Amino acid sequence: MSTTIIIPTCNAAEHLPYLLEKLKSQTIGRCELIIVDSASEDETVEIALSHQVAVISIARSEFDHGATRSLGARQAKGDTLVYLTQDALPYNQYAIENIIKPLKCDRSVGAAFGRQLASPGASVLAEHLRLFNYPDTSRLTTLDDRDTCGIKTAFLSNSFAAYRKSVLEEIGYFKSGLVFGEDTHAGARILLKGYKIAYVAEAMALHSHNYTIGQDFRRYFNMGAFHKAENWLLKEFGKPEGQAFKYIMSGIRFLSKRRKLNLFPEFMLRIIAKYVGYKLGKLKEQKGPFFR
C-alpha cells in the first residue's frame, strides 16, 4: 500500500520544521507528503518547499475542516491517507507505520486513529483529558458497539488518523460546512457502510491544548450545534451524556493520584462550562456564524 500524509496548515512555521524532520525519520520510508496551506503569512510555504513537500495553497476564507481535507485526499496518490494537524508531532519513528498497520492487515478496517499524548508544557487537566480519551489499549470498533458506546463509537480524530482512500471515496469524502466533527461524521458513515474503525494505541503523537474555560465552552457549544445540525448521528448512535460520569470519576482518581485535588474546583467548573456550552449549542439556529 502506498501512503500519502496530508497536513492542513496556517502560519505553521513554529511547528513545521520539527514535524517534517520527525516525518523524515519514520520507518515507513518514502511517502507522498501534501500540505494544504491557508494563505500563511509566515514562512510556512517556504519551509515546506525547502523540504520538497507539495503545497496546495488556498485562500484563508476557503478553509473548511472537511472540504480542505477532501481537497488533499483528491490530490493524493496514496492508497492510504494519513492526516496530521500542524501541531501534532509523531512520538517516535514508528508512528506512521503503526497507524496504517490495521489498514494493511485487515480489509474491513476503513479508518484508524492514534493515541494522542500530552505535549510538553501541558497542564495537569489537559494531560488527564488525553489519558481519558486515548487509553493505552488498542481496540476495533464496529457498528454493533453503538449499543454500549453510543456516539463515541464513531469517534476518531483527524489530528492523527489514517483512512483507506477507497473508503473515503465511497462515503463521498469529508462533509464540508462543518465547524466541528468532520472526522466523527466520516467515522459514523464508515461504520454504517459496514467497515471497522481501529484505535491504535501503539501509534502515538504529542498533541494537546491548554484551553481556557472560555475555549472549553466555545468548543462544546460548537459540538452541540454540530449534533443539532447532524441529528441523525444521535439517532443512529445515541447521546454523548453517558460519558460525563465516567469522565468525572476518572478525573477524581487522576487528581488524587497526582496529589492535585486543589484543581478539583477548576475541573468541575470546566465540566459545567462544557455542559452549558453543549446545551446552548444544541439550541442554536443554523443561520449565522458559530463560535470560532
C-alpha positions in Angstrom: 0.0 0.0 0.0 1.3 3.5 -0.9 0.8 6.2 1.7 0.1 10.0 1.5 0.4 12.2 4.5 -1.8 15.3 4.4 -1.4 18.3 6.7 -3.6 21.4 6.7 -1.5 24.5 7.7 -2.0 28.1 8.6 1.0 30.1 10.0 2.7 26.8 11.0 6.3 28.0 10.8 6.7 27.4 14.6 5.8 23.7 14.3 6.6 22.7 10.7 10.4 22.2 10.8 10.1 19.8 13.8 7.2 18.0 12.2 8.9 17.5 8.9 12.1 16.2 10.5 10.0 13.7 12.5 8.3 12.5 9.4 11.6 12.1 7.6 12.8 9.7 10.3 9.7 7.4 10.1 10.3 3.7 9.4 7.7 3.7 6.7 10.3 5.2 4.4 9.4 7.5 1.5 5.8 8.5 1.0 3.9 11.4 -0.6 3.5 14.4 1.6 0.9 17.2 0.9 0.4 20.4 2.7 -2.8 22.4 2.2 -2.0 25.9 3.3 -4.5 28.6 4.1 -2.6 31.7 3.0 0.0 31.6 5.7 1.6 35.0 6.5 4.8 33.5 7.9 7.4 31.1 6.3 5.2 28.0 6.3 5.2 27.6 2.5 8.9 28.4 2.2 9.8 25.8 4.8 7.6 23.2 3.1 9.1 23.8 -0.3 12.6 23.6 1.1 11.8 20.1 2.3 10.5 19.2 -1.2 6.9 19.0 0.1 4.0 19.5 -2.3 1.9 22.6 -1.3 -1.7 23.3 -2.3 -2.5 26.9 -1.5 -6.0 28.2 -0.8 -7.4 31.5 0.4 -7.9 31.8 4.2 -11.7 32.3 3.5 -11.8 29.0 1.7 -10.6 26.9 4.6 -13.2 24.3 5.7 -12.4 21.4 8.1 -14.0 18.9 5.8 -13.5 20.4 2.3 -9.9 21.3 2.8 -9.1 17.7 3.9 -11.1 16.3 1.0 -9.1 18.6 -1.4 -5.9 17.0 -0.1 -7.4 13.5 -0.4 -8.5 14.0 -4.0 -5.0 15.2 -5.0 -3.3 12.3 -3.1 -1.8 9.3 -5.0 -1.6 7.0 -2.0 -4.0 4.1 -1.2 -3.8 5.1 2.5 -4.2 8.7 3.7 -2.7 9.8 6.9 -3.9 13.1 8.4 -2.0 15.2 10.9 -2.6 18.7 12.3 0.4 21.1 12.2 0.9 20.9 15.9 0.7 17.1 16.2 4.2 15.6 16.5 4.8 11.8 15.9 6.1 10.4 19.2 8.7 8.1 17.6 9.8 6.7 14.3 7.2 4.0 14.3 4.1 6.3 14.5 3.1 6.3 10.8 4.0 2.6 10.3 1.8 1.7 13.3 -1.2 3.8 12.4 -1.5 2.3 8.9 -0.9 -1.3 10.0 -4.6 -2.2 10.7 -5.5 -0.9 7.2 -2.8 -3.1 5.6 -3.7 -6.2 7.6 -7.5 -6.1 7.5 -9.5 -5.0 4.5 -12.6 -4.5 6.8 -10.9 -1.6 8.6 -11.8 1.7 6.9 -10.1 4.1 9.2 -7.7 4.2 12.2 -6.6 6.8 14.7 -3.7 7.0 17.0 -3.1 7.8 20.6 -2.6 11.4 21.5 -0.3 12.2 24.4 0.0 15.4 26.3 2.6 17.8 24.8 5.5 19.1 26.9 4.1 22.0 28.9 0.6 20.6 29.0 -1.5 21.4 32.1 -2.5 18.6 34.5 -6.1 18.8 33.3 -5.0 18.7 29.7 -2.9 15.6 30.5 -5.9 13.9 32.1 -8.2 14.7 29.1 -5.7 13.0 26.8 -5.4 9.9 29.0 -9.2 9.7 29.3 -9.8 10.0 25.5 -6.8 8.0 24.4 -6.1 4.9 26.6 -3.1 2.6 26.3 -5.1 -0.3 24.9 -5.9 -0.7 21.2 -9.4 -1.7 20.0 -11.5 -2.3 16.9 -14.9 -0.7 16.8 -17.9 -1.9 14.7 -21.4 -0.6 14.3 -22.5 -3.2 16.9 -20.7 -1.3 19.6 -23.1 1.6 19.5 -25.4 -0.2 22.0 -22.7 0.2 24.6 -20.6 3.1 23.5 -23.2 5.4 21.9 -21.9 8.3 19.8 -18.3 7.6 21.0 -18.5 4.5 18.7 -17.8 6.8 15.8 -15.1 8.8 17.5 -11.8 9.4 15.8 -9.5 12.4 15.5 -8.1 13.9 12.3 -5.2 15.3 14.5 -3.7 11.9 13.8 -5.7 9.5 11.7 -5.5 7.2 8.7 -8.1 6.3 6.1 -8.3 3.9 3.3 -8.7 6.2 0.3 -11.2 3.9 -1.4 -13.4 4.0 1.7 -13.3 7.8 1.8 -14.3 7.9 -1.8 -17.1 5.5 -1.0 -18.6 7.9 1.6 -18.1 11.0 -0.5 -15.0 12.2 1.5 -15.5 14.6 4.4 -18.6 16.7 4.6 -18.0 20.4 4.0 -19.6 23.2 6.1 -19.0 21.6 9.5 -17.3 23.8 12.1 -16.7 20.7 14.2 -16.6 17.0 13.9 -15.8 16.3 10.3 -13.8 13.2 11.5 -16.6 11.8 13.7 -19.1 12.5 10.9 -16.9 10.5 8.5 -16.4 7.8 11.1 -20.1 7.3 11.5 -20.6 6.9 7.8 -17.7 4.5 7.6 -19.3 2.3 10.3 -22.7 2.5 8.6 -21.0 1.1 5.4 -20.0 -2.0 7.4 -16.3 -1.1 7.9 -14.4 -1.0 11.2 -12.5 1.8 12.9 -9.2 0.9 14.6 -7.9 2.7 17.6 -4.1 2.1 17.6 -2.5 2.8 21.0 0.9 2.0 19.6 0.7 4.8 17.1 1.4 7.9 19.2 1.6 11.6 18.7 2.2 14.5 21.0 -0.8 16.8 20.8 -2.7 18.7 23.4 -4.1 22.2 24.2 -4.2 24.2 27.4 -7.6 25.6 26.7 -9.1 28.3 28.9 -12.5 27.7 30.4 -14.0 30.0 27.8 -12.4 28.0 25.0 -13.8 24.8 26.5 -17.2 26.5 26.5 -16.9 27.5 22.8 -15.7 24.1 21.8 -18.6 22.3 23.4 -21.0 25.0 22.0 -19.8 24.0 18.5 -20.2 20.3 19.4 -23.8 20.9 20.5 -24.5 22.9 17.3 -22.9 20.1 15.3 -25.1 17.5 16.9 -28.2 19.5 16.3 -27.3 20.1 12.6 -26.4 16.4 12.2 -29.1 15.0 14.4 -29.1 11.7 12.6 -25.8 10.9 14.4 -27.6 10.8 17.8 -30.5 8.9 16.4 -28.2 6.3 14.9 -25.6 6.0 17.7 -27.1 7.5 20.9 -26.4 10.6 23.0 -23.0 11.6 24.5 -24.1 12.4 28.0 -23.3 8.9 29.3 -19.6 9.7 29.3 -19.9 12.6 31.8 -20.0 10.4 34.9 -17.0 8.3 33.7 -15.0 11.4 33.0 -15.7 12.9 36.4 -14.8 9.8 38.3 -11.7 9.4 36.1 -10.7 13.0 36.9 -11.1 12.5 40.6 -8.9 9.4 40.6 -6.3 11.1 38.4 -6.1 14.3 40.6 -5.9 12.2 43.7 -3.1 10.1 42.3 -1.2 13.2 41.2 -2.0 14.9 44.6 -3.6 17.8 42.7 -7.0 17.8 44.4 -6.6 21.6 44.7 -7.5 21.6 40.9 -10.9 19.8 41.6 -12.9 23.1 41.7 -11.4 24.1 38.3 -12.1 20.6 37.0 -15.7 20.8 37.9 -16.1 24.4 36.6 -14.8 23.2 33.3 -17.3 20.4 33.2 -20.1 22.9 33.9 -18.9 25.2 31.2 -18.7 22.3 28.7 -22.2 21.1 29.7 -23.8 24.6 29.4 -22.0 25.3 26.1 -23.1 22.0 24.7 -26.8 22.6 25.7 -26.7 26.1 24.3 -25.2 24.9 21.1 -28.0 22.4 20.6 -30.5 25.3 20.8 -28.7 27.3 18.2 -30.5 28.2 14.9 -28.4 27.3 11.9 -28.4 30.8 10.5 -25.3 32.9 11.3 -21.8 32.0 12.4 -20.8 29.6 15.1 -18.2 30.5 17.7 -14.8 30.3 16.1 
